[in-house]
Amino acid sequence: RVAKSVGYSNAGTVEFLVDSENRFYFLEMNTRLQVEHPVTEEVTGIDLVHTQLRVASGDPLPFRQEDIRLKGHSIEARVTAQDPDKDFAPSTGKITGWRAPMGRGVRMETHCYAGYSVSPFYDPMLAKLIVRAETRAEAVTKLQGALREFEVEGIATNIPFLRRLCASEGFVNGEFDTAYVGRFLESERG
């Protein structure tokens, strides 16, 4: 409805927060796909990049909002070249080993490989690890397994931190808010 009200016809992202009483708070709308768009692709079955390009080339949107059905749960973890033990300082150098997780319901988007050099001049994101399952609990378990399988050698990454975070009680139980990671870090430093 937000896009329609301003005559916008293409992919976009509406960001909002939901509080513990299910009240919605609008934040912003971006006229582009967000880094997290694979989560939406996984639960809708819609290739958002392909659809965005088709609409930009003049094709009509091939579906209506009411035609979209959500199926399952999806979670994305951003793997970065940052050292969580050094306050997430950047980590640069050559990746000497790269073992990405695979399997049903596991999706990886990356530009990295063994031999790739991580520069200090760009965003530290190395990969997006996306999982999909029928329930949130199954998706959490799948993400935990994928993070255990994920190995990067030669540089520091946030994978060890993501493993701990995704095993934390608040994350597993879905009891978190926008301040959760800060509290989790404080409890680790404790």
N, C-alpha and C positions, 0 to 999 in steps of 0.2 A: 504493500500500500504506500509505503514511503516513496519508492521509486516512481510509482504510477502518479502520485500526487504532484510530482515535479516534471513529469513527462520523460523520465529516464527509461531507456529501453536497452539494456545490456547487462552484463554481469556486474554485480556490485556486492558490497558487504555491509550489512547493517549490524553495528555493534551495540550491545546493551548488556546490562547487568540484571540479575534476578536475585532478590533477597530471600531470606529464609521463609518469608510469607508469600512467596511467588509473585511479588510485585516487580514489574519490569521498569527499568530506567534506561532511556535512550541515551547513547553516548555519541555516536556519529555514523555517517554513511560514507564509505569509500567507493569511488567509481572504478574499482579494480578488484581483482581477486587477492585475497590475503594468503599469506604463507600457509595457513591452516586449511586451505580449500580442499585438500585431499580427504579430510574428515567428512566433509559434506558429500564429496563424490562417493565415498565408501558407503554411506548410509542411504543415499538416494539412487545410486547407480547411474548418475548423470556425469558425463565427462564435461566438466565446466569449462576447461580451456577450449576444447573443440566447439562447444556451444557458443562461447564468447566470440570466437573467430567467425563462426557462421553468421551470428547476428551483426557483427561489425561489417561483414561483407554485404549486408543487405537482406539476408534471409530472415524470415520471421522467427520468433522464438518458437521452438517446436513443441512446447507444452505450456500448460497454464499452471499457476501456483496450486490450484486445487487438485491437479493431476499428480502432484509429487507425493509419494508415500515414503515415509522413513522406515528403514528396516535394520534392526540391530543396533550395535553401539560401536563407535570408533574413537580411538585416542591417538593423538600425535605427540611424539617427543622430538624436540629439536636437539640434535647432537652437535655440539660446538667444540671448537679448538680453544678451550678455556680450562684453566686448572682450578678446580673447586677448592683444593687445599691451599691455594694462594689467592683467595678472595676472587676467584674467577678471572685471574690475569690471563691475557692472551697467550696462546702457545703456538709457536711457529716452528717451521722446519719441515723435514721430509717425512712423509708417512712411509714407514718401512714394512708395515704389515697391515692388512685390511681384510677382516673377515666379517662380512655383513650377515645378519640373520636372514633366513628364508623360511618359507613354508606357507601353508594355506592361511589366509587372513593376515599375512605380513607383507607390507609394501614398503619399499625403500626408494626415496628420491635423493640422489646424490650426484656429485660431480667428481668424487674422490676415488682413489685407487692406490694400491701400493706403488710407491714411487712419486706420488703427487707431492708438490711442495706447497705448504701452507704459508701464505704471505701475511705480513702484519698490516697490509694496506687495504684489506677488504673485510667484509662481514665474516665473523668467525664460524658461521654455520657450515658444518660439513655434510650433514644429511638430515632428512626428515624421515623418521621411523613411524609408520602408521600401521595400526593394527585394527582389525575388525572382527567382531564376534556377535553372537546372538544377544548376549546379555552384557551389562557393564562388568560384572564380576568375571566373566569369561574373557572380556577384552583386557581387563587389568592383568589377569593371569598370563594371557598371551604376550602382553607388553613386558611383563617381568621376565618371561622366558626369552623373548627376543633380545632384551638388554643383556641378559646373561650370556647369550651367544655372540653378541657384538664385541669384536676386539679390534682395537686400533693401536698400532705400535709406532714408536718414533716420536710422537708428540703426546702431550697431555690432552685429555678430553673431559667433558662433563659426564661421561658414561657412568663412572663409579657413583657420582652424585645422583644421577637419574635412577640407578638401581636402588639406592637407599631411599630416595624420595618415593618411588613407586611401591616400595615395600612398607612404607609408613602407615600406621593405623588410620590416620585421617584421610590419606589418599585412597587406601583400599576400601574404606567405608563410605567414601564420597562425602566426607565431612570437612570441607575446606572452603576458603574464601580467598579474596585477593591478597590477603596478608599471610596466607598459610606458609608459603616458601620462606619468608622472613622468620617466622616463628620456628619453622623446622630447622633452619640454619642456626638459630640461637640455641635451640635444644641440643644440637650436635656439638656446639662449642662449649655448652653448659657448664 
